[in-house]
């Protein structure tokens, strides 16, 4: 009887801790987005409006890191994306896309003078949509391919003029892969890079399936370490649309090899050597950037 009571108490305590952290993460998300609605105005006063998304991202990571004790470690010895100075030229930053933890990844990784693409529907969500609109996000109408292409073409001119980078997930959807792997890359980001003659900066992230599984199945948000590696930029100067297929293949091969080398993220309190063998649940949503 006493043992049953103790087990029940432990279970209730675990769930209370879990949902308290989830509530804290949600509050951090809403609070960061709310700050993002006034940040463009405040930063414009000192001529730094283009740092809006960067400051919002760092605020979100700071808050969630304090709640979860998840740490993201970036390996970028040449400062391709961690250099504090404005980039000499715009770049297309491509990272592998795994699951909802990537929101925290963006919070830590997102460089200065960078913007993102987003589904057009997000534009109409209170607070979040206001922040993304005011901070210069590129909204794509996924239901209209032609309009999306026109938006991306306009984005080329915008980021060239402002010398901003553009951050994209070229897989087009979350992979939810249980092992260090990469989905086939979509061509949209590469057409954009070639059109603007922007260098491509590949970024690879260690597999965080153990962290995601622990949170969603075991109802425990664990501390841990996610490793990120920034690879050498790949130039596109002189390339044309005819070179896109070869460029996609080159970047995909490079990123897949580095993802496999990085292996798994570390989870505090778990055996970090065993592989996860579980069903691969891939989000079938329409990719953000299509072929």
Beta strands, then each sheet from edge to edge (+ up, - down):
strand 1: 70-75
strand 2: 91-95
strand 3: 114-119
strand 4: 138-140
strand 5: 165-168
strand 6: 199-205
strand 7: 224-230
strand 8: 266-267
sheet 1: 1+ 7+ 6- 2- 5- 3- 4-
sheet 2: 1+ 7+ 8-
end
